[in-house]
Amino acid sequence: MNVQVTSNEREYLASARAGNNEAFTALVEPHRKPLLVHCYRLSGSLDDAEDLVQETFIRAWSKLKTFDGSGAFRNWLYIIATRLWLDEFRKRKKRIFLPIEGDPSKPDETPQPDLSASFLDPLPESWLTSPDPTPEFSYERRETISFAFVVALQKLNARQRVVLVLREVFNWSAEETAAALDLTVDSVNNLLYRARKNLAPSSFEDNPAPGHHLTDFVAAWESGDVQALIQLLSQKATFAMPPMGVWFAGREAIRLALQKMVFIPNVNWKLIPTSANGDAAFGIYRSEGEAWQAFGILLPIVSGREIVEITAFLNPQLCTRFGLDVVL
């Protein structure tokens, strides 16, 4: 990973060191999206990722003269961003709640939203540099941005999470990772071993995206056909609705939850296709009259011919993050 500074970067770097703000912008902007994805993996939050990248650029500007050009400029930015996240993680001890935590809920209980909690966000496609990344952007390959992988990362402690990302996603050597984090090579290898051991076996597999377009799923949801919808699910499917703080397991529990909380009288639904974490997703729109109001993002996970997981992120503001209208 010891890639040299490119000729364009060298020109911008020299000018930026002389105090040229425009040259600095030209130097760092090509790295904004990759850094956003990197910080999203670590933090699980779109807002936190944006704040971290902005702080990374501020820190890079103030320390620009310390970059000697012996390695890749983008790697230097990753090191700054990673250390900033580690520092922030230690100070704030902020916890990102996962859609599925603890025991499954009972569908006959009335859920209450936990507005004080910060839940894991889905990743908009607009944050990616390319839907079919080149080898240079291999860190955007599908299995490294999948929702399952990001969920698994949040279950690791901070140092395990960082080491796994740098070693397995960015393919940095143990020596490069140790230098970036001020650790020994033995510590890096030990952290990587424990991180791999703690990851779910399926979290980091390069599975192809499902081939069909979830047409039956959309038709069943928009028509309110609960029975047809349930038939598309696996027997052990799960359904979560952050920030409600509840999740349901199995077809029968999901059926009851849908009937009680989603498909209720005089409420209609429309799903608008989008993409989240490299998978098919939908903007959720709700109508009790003529206007369709944004309601959140729906992410169904498909395995084989069945839907194994549905996560409904009930946050209208997420629709704007995904380039969708607030009102249809």
C-alpha positions as CSV (number, residue, x, y, z in Angstrom):
1,M,0.0,0.0,0.0
2,N,3.0,2.3,-0.1
3,V,1.8,4.2,-3.2
4,Q,3.7,7.4,-4.0
5,V,2.1,10.9,-4.3
6,T,0.9,11.4,-7.9
7,S,2.3,14.3,-10.1
8,N,-1.0,16.3,-9.7
9,E,-1.0,15.8,-6.0
10,R,2.6,16.9,-5.8
11,E,1.7,20.1,-7.6
12,Y,-1.3,20.8,-5.4
13,L,0.6,19.8,-2.3
14,A,3.4,22.3,-3.0
15,S,0.9,25.1,-3.7
16,A,-1.2,24.2,-0.6
17,R,1.8,24.3,1.6
18,A,2.4,27.8,0.3
19,G,-1.1,28.8,1.7
20,N,-3.2,28.2,-1.4
21,N,-6.7,27.2,-0.2
22,E,-7.9,26.3,-3.7
23,A,-5.0,23.9,-4.2
24,F,-5.7,22.3,-0.9
25,T,-9.4,21.8,-1.9
26,A,-8.3,20.2,-5.2
27,L,-5.9,18.0,-3.2
28,V,-8.5,16.6,-0.7
29,E,-11.8,16.6,-2.5
30,P,-11.2,13.5,-4.6
31,H,-10.8,11.7,-1.3
32,R,-14.0,13.0,0.4
33,K,-16.3,10.1,-0.6
34,P,-13.9,7.3,0.2
35,L,-13.2,9.0,3.6
36,L,-17.0,9.3,4.2
37,V,-17.4,5.5,3.6
38,H,-14.4,4.8,5.9
39,C,-15.8,6.9,8.7
40,Y,-19.3,5.5,8.2
41,R,-17.9,1.9,8.7
42,L,-16.3,2.9,11.9
43,S,-19.0,5.1,13.4
44,G,-22.2,3.6,11.9
45,S,-23.6,7.1,11.6
46,L,-23.9,9.4,8.5
47,D,-23.8,12.6,10.6
48,D,-20.7,11.4,12.5
49,A,-19.0,10.4,9.3
50,E,-19.5,13.8,7.8
51,D,-18.3,15.6,10.9
52,L,-15.2,13.3,11.0
53,V,-14.3,14.0,7.4
54,Q,-14.7,17.7,7.9
55,E,-12.4,17.6,10.9
56,T,-10.0,15.4,9.0
57,F,-9.6,18.1,6.3
58,I,-9.2,20.8,9.0
59,R,-6.5,18.7,10.7
60,A,-4.8,17.9,7.4
61,W,-4.6,21.6,6.5
62,S,-3.0,22.4,9.8
63,K,-0.5,19.6,9.6
64,L,0.2,19.7,5.9
65,K,3.9,20.4,6.3
66,T,4.3,17.2,8.3
67,F,3.4,15.1,5.3
68,D,6.7,14.1,3.7
69,G,5.3,12.5,0.5
70,S,6.9,9.1,1.1
71,G,3.5,7.3,1.0
72,A,0.1,7.8,-0.5
73,F,-1.6,11.0,0.5
74,R,-4.9,9.3,0.8
75,N,-3.4,6.9,3.3
76,W,-2.3,9.8,5.4
77,L,-5.8,11.2,5.4
78,Y,-7.1,7.7,6.4
79,I,-4.7,7.7,9.4
80,I,-5.9,11.2,10.5
81,A,-9.6,10.2,10.2
82,T,-9.0,6.9,12.0
83,R,-7.2,8.5,14.9
84,L,-9.8,11.2,15.1
85,W,-12.6,8.6,15.4
86,L,-10.6,6.7,18.0
87,D,-10.2,9.8,20.1
88,E,-13.9,10.7,19.7
89,F,-14.9,7.2,20.6
90,R,-12.9,7.3,23.8
91,K,-14.2,10.7,24.8
92,R,-17.9,10.4,24.0
93,K,-18.4,6.6,24.5
94,K,-21.3,7.1,22.1
95,R,-23.1,3.9,21.4
96,I,-24.8,3.1,18.1
97,F,-27.8,0.9,18.6
98,L,-28.4,-2.0,16.2
99,P,-31.8,-2.8,14.7
100,I,-31.7,-6.2,16.2
101,E,-30.5,-6.3,19.9
102,G,-31.6,-8.4,22.8
103,D,-34.6,-10.6,22.7
104,P,-37.3,-10.3,20.0
105,S,-40.4,-8.2,20.9
106,K,-43.9,-9.4,21.2
107,P,-46.3,-8.0,18.5
108,D,-49.1,-7.4,21.0
109,E,-47.0,-4.8,22.9
110,T,-47.2,-1.2,21.9
111,P,-43.7,0.0,20.9
112,Q,-42.4,3.5,21.8
113,P,-39.7,5.2,19.8
114,D,-36.4,5.8,21.6
115,L,-35.6,9.2,20.4
116,S,-32.6,9.5,22.7
117,A,-30.8,6.6,21.1
118,S,-28.6,6.7,18.0
119,F,-29.3,3.9,15.6
120,L,-27.1,2.5,12.8
121,D,-27.8,4.3,9.5
122,P,-28.1,2.8,6.1
123,L,-25.5,3.9,3.5
124,P,-26.7,5.9,0.5
125,E,-25.3,5.0,-3.0
126,S,-24.4,8.6,-3.6
127,W,-21.6,8.2,-1.1
128,L,-19.9,5.7,-3.3
129,T,-17.4,6.6,-6.0
130,S,-18.6,4.0,-8.4
131,P,-21.3,1.2,-8.4
132,D,-18.6,-1.1,-9.9
133,P,-15.3,-0.1,-8.2
134,T,-12.0,-0.4,-9.9
135,P,-9.1,-2.2,-8.0
136,E,-8.0,1.2,-6.6
137,F,-11.4,1.5,-5.0
138,S,-11.7,-2.1,-4.0
139,Y,-12.5,-1.0,-0.4
140,E,-16.0,-0.3,-1.9
141,R,-16.5,-3.9,-3.0
142,R,-19.9,-5.1,-2.0
143,E,-19.1,-7.2,1.0
144,T,-17.2,-4.4,2.7
145,I,-20.2,-2.0,2.6
146,S,-23.0,-4.5,3.1
147,F,-25.3,-3.8,6.0
148,A,-24.5,-7.2,7.6
149,F,-20.8,-6.3,7.6
150,V,-21.3,-2.8,9.1
151,V,-23.6,-4.3,11.8
152,A,-20.9,-6.8,12.6
153,L,-18.2,-4.1,12.9
154,Q,-20.3,-2.2,15.5
155,K,-20.1,-5.3,17.7
156,L,-16.3,-5.1,17.9
157,N,-14.4,-2.9,20.3
158,A,-12.8,0.2,18.8
159,R,-9.3,-1.1,18.2
160,Q,-10.5,-4.4,16.8
161,R,-12.8,-2.5,14.5
162,V,-10.0,-0.2,13.2
163,V,-7.5,-3.0,12.7
164,L,-9.9,-5.2,10.9
165,V,-10.9,-2.4,8.5
166,L,-7.3,-1.3,7.8
167,R,-6.0,-4.9,7.4
168,E,-9.0,-6.6,5.7
169,V,-10.7,-3.8,3.8
170,F,-7.7,-1.6,2.8
171,N,-5.3,-4.5,2.7
172,W,-2.6,-2.6,4.7
173,S,0.2,-4.7,6.0
174,A,0.6,-5.4,9.7
175,E,3.6,-3.1,9.8
176,E,1.7,-0.2,8.1
177,T,-1.3,-0.7,10.4
178,A,1.0,-0.7,13.5
179,A,2.7,2.5,12.4
180,A,-0.6,4.2,11.7
181,L,-2.0,3.3,15.2
182,D,1.2,3.5,17.2
183,L,0.9,-0.2,18.1
184,T,3.3,-3.1,17.8
185,V,3.0,-5.6,15.0
186,D,2.2,-8.3,17.6
187,S,-0.6,-6.2,18.9
188,V,-2.1,-5.7,15.5
189,N,-2.0,-9.4,14.7
190,N,-3.6,-10.2,18.0
191,L,-6.4,-7.6,17.5
192,L,-7.0,-8.9,14.0
193,Y,-7.2,-12.5,15.2
194,R,-9.8,-11.5,17.9
195,A,-11.8,-9.4,15.5
196,R,-12.0,-12.2,12.9
197,K,-13.0,-14.6,15.7
198,N,-15.8,-12.3,16.8
199,L,-17.2,-11.6,13.4
200,A,-20.2,-13.7,12.2
201,P,-19.1,-16.2,9.6
202,S,-21.3,-14.7,6.9
203,S,-20.5,-11.0,7.5
204,F,-17.5,-10.8,5.2
205,E,-18.4,-13.1,2.3
206,D,-18.5,-11.8,-1.3
207,N,-21.9,-13.0,-2.2
208,P,-23.4,-11.8,-5.5
209,A,-26.3,-9.4,-5.3
210,P,-29.8,-11.0,-5.6
211,G,-30.8,-11.2,-9.3
212,H,-34.5,-10.4,-9.0
213,H,-36.0,-7.0,-8.4
214,L,-38.3,-7.7,-5.4
215,T,-41.3,-7.0,-7.6
216,D,-43.6,-9.2,-5.6
217,F,-42.4,-7.6,-2.4
218,V,-43.2,-4.1,-3.6
219,A,-46.6,-5.2,-5.0
220,A,-47.6,-6.9,-1.7
221,W,-46.4,-3.9,0.4
222,E,-48.2,-1.3,-1.7
223,S,-51.4,-3.3,-1.9
224,G,-51.4,-4.1,1.8
225,D,-51.4,-7.9,1.1
226,V,-49.9,-9.1,4.4
227,Q,-50.3,-12.8,3.5
228,A,-48.6,-12.4,0.2
229,L,-45.8,-10.5,1.9
230,I,-45.3,-13.1,4.6
231,Q,-45.1,-15.8,2.0
232,L,-42.0,-14.1,0.6
233,L,-40.2,-14.3,4.0
234,S,-38.1,-17.2,5.3
235,Q,-39.4,-19.0,8.4
236,K,-36.8,-17.3,10.6
237,A,-37.0,-13.8,9.0
238,T,-36.6,-10.7,11.2
239,F,-38.3,-7.3,11.0
240,A,-36.9,-4.2,12.8
241,M,-38.1,-0.6,12.9
242,P,-35.5,1.8,14.4
243,P,-35.9,4.0,16.3
244,M,-38.8,2.1,17.7
245,G,-36.3,-0.1,19.5
246,V,-38.3,-3.3,18.7
247,W,-37.8,-6.2,16.4
248,F,-39.7,-9.3,15.5
249,A,-38.6,-12.8,14.7
250,G,-40.5,-15.4,12.6
251,R,-43.3,-15.2,10.1
252,E,-46.2,-15.2,12.6
253,A,-44.8,-12.4,14.8
254,I,-44.0,-10.3,11.7
255,R,-47.5,-10.8,10.4
256,L,-49.1,-9.6,13.6
257,A,-46.7,-6.7,13.8
258,L,-47.4,-5.6,10.3
259,Q,-51.2,-5.8,10.8
260,K,-51.0,-3.8,14.0
261,M,-48.5,-1.1,13.1
262,V,-48.1,-0.9,9.3
263,F,-51.1,-1.9,7.3
264,I,-53.8,-0.1,9.3
265,P,-57.1,1.3,7.9
266,N,-57.0,4.5,5.7
267,V,-53.2,4.4,5.5
268,N,-51.6,3.7,2.1
269,W,-48.0,3.0,1.2
270,K,-45.7,3.6,-1.8
271,L,-42.2,2.3,-2.2
272,I,-39.6,4.2,-4.4
273,P,-36.6,2.2,-5.5
274,T,-33.1,3.2,-4.3
275,S,-30.0,1.5,-3.0
276,A,-28.6,1.1,0.5
277,N,-25.2,-0.5,1.4
278,G,-25.0,-1.9,-2.1
279,D,-28.4,-3.7,-1.9
280,A,-31.8,-2.9,-3.3
281,A,-33.7,-0.6,-0.9
282,F,-36.8,1.6,-1.0
283,G,-37.9,5.0,0.1
284,I,-41.1,4.6,2.2
285,Y,-43.9,7.0,1.5
286,R,-47.2,7.2,3.6
287,S,-50.5,8.7,2.6
288,E,-53.7,9.3,4.5
289,G,-55.1,11.5,1.7
290,E,-53.7,12.8,-1.6
291,A,-50.1,13.6,-0.7
292,W,-47.4,11.0,-0.2
293,Q,-45.1,12.0,2.7
294,A,-41.6,10.5,3.1
295,F,-41.5,8.1,6.0
296,G,-38.1,6.4,5.9
297,I,-35.9,3.8,4.1
298,L,-36.8,0.2,3.8
299,L,-34.0,-2.3,3.4
300,P,-35.0,-6.0,2.7
301,I,-32.2,-8.5,2.7
302,V,-32.6,-11.4,0.3
303,S,-30.9,-14.8,0.5
304,G,-31.7,-17.2,-2.3
305,R,-35.4,-17.0,-3.1
306,E,-36.4,-15.6,0.4
307,I,-36.3,-12.4,2.3
308,V,-34.4,-13.1,5.5
309,E,-34.4,-9.6,7.0
310,I,-36.4,-6.4,6.8
311,T,-35.2,-3.2,8.4
312,A,-37.5,-0.1,8.2
313,F,-35.6,3.0,9.2
314,L,-38.4,5.3,10.3
315,N,-36.7,8.6,9.7
316,P,-38.2,10.9,6.9
317,Q,-34.9,12.9,6.8
318,L,-33.1,9.8,5.5
319,C,-35.1,10.1,2.3
320,T,-33.3,13.3,1.5
321,R,-30.0,11.6,2.2
322,F,-30.9,9.1,-0.5
323,G,-31.8,11.9,-3.0
324,L,-35.6,11.2,-2.6
325,D,-38.3,13.9,-2.3
326,V,-39.9,14.7,1.0
327,V,-43.4,14.8,-0.7
328,L,-44.5,13.0,-3.8
